[in-house]
Amino acid sequence: MAELVVRDVDDAIVRALRRRADIHGRSEEAEHRAMLACALQARPCSSLAELLSAMPPVGRDGDFERLPQPSDAFESAAEAPCT
């Protein structure tokens, strides 16, 4: 395996890494490896059907009905046969 050296890291970032490592019960080096793996390894893409089925229900069908607009009346009149 390769080694990675990161220089000139802000002290606040190092402290945050230490806290995060403590929370997860890992060494700072193990936490850093886990963070890099999470950020850079490809994740399988979900299909549109999977994404849609994972959405929670948010209302009834009637909640999403199209309301008549003023322009609808004009379009209906324009489509009517001339008399």
C-alpha positions as CSV (number, residue, x, y, z in Angstrom):
1,M,0.0,0.0,0.0
2,A,1.1,3.6,-0.6
3,E,1.7,6.2,2.0
4,L,0.2,9.6,2.0
5,V,1.7,12.6,3.7
6,V,-0.4,15.8,4.1
7,R,1.4,18.9,5.1
8,D,0.3,22.4,6.2
9,V,-3.0,21.3,7.6
10,D,-4.8,23.9,9.7
11,D,-4.7,23.2,13.5
12,A,-8.5,23.4,13.7
13,I,-8.8,20.6,11.0
14,V,-6.4,18.4,13.0
15,R,-8.3,18.9,16.2
16,A,-11.6,18.1,14.3
17,L,-9.9,14.9,13.0
18,R,-8.9,13.9,16.5
19,R,-12.4,14.5,17.9
20,R,-13.9,12.5,15.0
21,A,-11.5,9.6,15.5
22,D,-12.3,9.6,19.3
23,I,-16.0,9.5,18.5
24,H,-15.5,6.5,16.2
25,G,-13.0,4.8,18.5
26,R,-10.3,4.8,15.8
27,S,-6.8,6.2,15.5
28,E,-6.4,9.5,13.6
29,E,-4.7,7.6,10.8
30,A,-7.6,5.1,10.6
31,E,-10.1,7.9,10.7
32,H,-8.3,9.7,7.9
33,R,-8.3,6.5,5.8
34,A,-12.0,6.0,6.4
35,M,-12.8,9.6,5.4
36,L,-10.8,9.3,2.2
37,A,-12.4,6.0,1.3
38,C,-15.9,7.4,1.9
39,A,-15.2,10.5,-0.1
40,L,-13.5,8.9,-3.1
41,Q,-14.8,5.4,-3.6
42,A,-17.5,5.1,-6.2
43,R,-21.0,4.4,-4.9
44,P,-23.5,2.4,-6.9
45,C,-26.1,4.7,-8.4
46,S,-29.7,4.1,-7.6
47,S,-32.2,3.8,-10.4
48,L,-34.9,6.4,-10.7
49,A,-37.5,3.8,-9.6
50,E,-35.5,3.1,-6.4
51,L,-35.2,6.8,-5.7
52,L,-38.9,7.4,-6.2
53,S,-40.0,4.4,-4.1
54,A,-37.8,5.7,-1.3
55,M,-39.7,9.0,-1.2
56,P,-42.2,9.3,1.7
57,P,-45.9,9.9,0.9
58,V,-46.5,13.6,1.0
59,G,-50.3,14.0,0.5
60,R,-53.3,12.9,-1.5
61,D,-53.6,13.0,-5.3
62,G,-56.1,15.8,-5.0
63,D,-53.5,17.9,-3.4
64,F,-51.6,18.0,-6.7
65,E,-54.5,18.7,-9.1
66,R,-54.0,21.5,-11.5
67,L,-56.0,24.6,-10.7
68,P,-57.7,26.5,-13.5
69,Q,-55.7,29.6,-14.6
70,P,-57.1,32.7,-16.2
71,S,-55.3,31.9,-19.4
72,D,-57.2,28.5,-19.6
73,A,-60.5,30.3,-20.2
74,F,-58.9,32.2,-23.1
75,E,-57.4,29.0,-24.6
76,S,-60.8,27.2,-24.4
77,A,-62.6,30.1,-26.1
78,A,-60.0,30.1,-28.8
79,E,-60.5,26.4,-29.5
80,A,-64.3,26.7,-29.8
81,P,-65.7,26.7,-33.3
82,C,-66.7,30.1,-34.7
83,T,-70.5,30.7,-35.0
